[in-house]
Amino acid sequence: MKPKPPTLADPANLRRQAEDRLQAQARKQKPEADGPKPAADIQRTLHELQVHQIELEMQNTELHESRDRMEELLEKYADLYDFAPVGYFSLDEKGEILEVNLTGTAMLRVERSRLIRRRLQSFVAPQSRADFMAFLEKVFARPGKQSHEAALFMEGGGFFLADLQAVAAVSSNGSLKWCRVSVSDITALKQAEKILRQNEALFSILIEQSPVGVYVVDDQFRMLQVNPKARPVFSKVQPLQGRDFSEVIHILWPKKTADEVVEQFRHTLKTGKPHISSELTERRRDTGVTESYEWQIQRIMLPAGQHGVVCFFSNITERKRVEAAQRRVDVLTASNLKLEQEITRRQAVETALKQSEQHQRELLEQSRFLQEQLRQLSHQILHAQEEERKRISRELHDEIAQTLTGINVRLAGLKAGPLDNVRSLQHKITGTQRLVEKSVEIVHRFARELRPSVLDDLGLIPALHTYIKTFAERTRLPVRISIFAGIEQLDTEKRTVLYRVAQESLTNVARHARATQVEVSIKQLKDTVHMTIQDNGKSFAVDQKLKNKKFNRLGLLGMRERVEMVGGKLAIDSAPGKGTKIEVQIPFPKNLKQKNR
């Protein structure tokens, strides 16, 4: 911004500056060497003229600077005027628009050139024009600012609610009366006020019609509103609304209780954290009566926009009295019920005593039946053991005894025979060795049948392969086998069960099925080990065979007993034309499954 020039109303200052400038110019000019000196008056007059000339030049410079400054200020004023946040209109007494800024034209959506000389009331709703003209008359008739609200229509459609603020003015010569009018769009404000009024009405209705006691404390900690359900509690406090909440609470309750309640209200108002009190039982100060209340408080946003605390409470004094009476009734009812139950129990005992003899007879019959079954099962077990001993004895006699006798005979022959024939001696020793090898093989076979050592030393898979190979060679019956490798992670007891079931099943196939093919499969299904022995031989009635006392069912029962002993299940399916299938399911622990993966 340029510095402010000296004002034209200061002639002494202006003359002083002119004289200083004249003296500076005289010092720059060279003095004349020859010629007569001018007279004193001529020189004085010339001096005055020069000073006056310099004054005029300085005034002219100052005027140019003032003009530039005025143009700059005028430009700024025009910008402020045109781009003001409200519309500015200059109206005459008839409402004609003399001047308008750009904001005003944007409000009405009319160009400035087309808006000048039009009457502003033409944009006012027809039913409100009379009020607008009365507003203009008031503006020109009274000093000071006048206000008015009107709906102004926009060219092309639409309208907005406007707040008009007007001040009368008079032209400099007094010939024209006009006024300045600022126009603000208050549509959003009016809508907000309408919503606020609706919210206030709804808020009041909700509080007034609440089925429980409700009162509101504002941010200044004053009682703002109390609904009809809550007013009886504050009947001794007058006036109530607008009163300090802390003072009200201390009127109702003892100091300690009142201090705790007030502190909780302040905490909720400050932090927004709700509070729920299950029960408040205290003797009131205002009535001297002990009462009980359930109450909770929450911070809310009041319609005016500030925070407040709303309290919901219920007087549960009567309910507690009823509950106490009900508890006494319940105690009596419980006592009566116990007596009735005791009577019923004694009647039941009497009935049970009457039925005990019959029940004891039934238990005795069941005991005898079970004893008979146990005796038969014991006989079968003893018979099976005896048969097994006979078989082992017969085989020992028929095979091992004969083989050992042959060895003894050969050894006796070696002892009695001549020793000069070496070739004959070697032939006899070779025969004796074969007999010894056969004896060892028979002993090994007996040992495998009793307890295969390969099962303990190498595992289930080699043990089954060895047994099935021997079984196939002995019976000429082809057997296919498939086993998953993770089976070796089972404990010894479960692997032994699988081996014995497979052994017993193949033995039954060789004895009874007349099959031409057998398949043994052991695989993992979910959390179980699933073993299947399937043959294509003749079938049999499973249930009938298991129930038939004459049928040697110890093999099937033994298999089932072994499987159930390790927590498994055994199923036998036999149908004509399909052969027999034995299925075994044994639990496979999860930790072993994960390790196997």
Helices and strands as residue ranges (DSSP letters): H 11-28, H 40-82, E 87-92, E 97-100, H 102-108, H 112-115, G 120-123, G 126-128, H 129-141, E 146-153, E 159-170, E 177-185, H 187-208, E 213-217, E 223-226, G 231-234, H 245-252, H 255-271, E 275-283, E 290-301, E 307-315, H 317-395, I 396-401, H 402-416, H 422-450, H 453-457, H 460-475, E 479-483, G 485-489, H 492-508, I 509-513, E 518-525, E 528-535, H 542-547, H 554-565, E 569-575, E 579-587, H 590-596
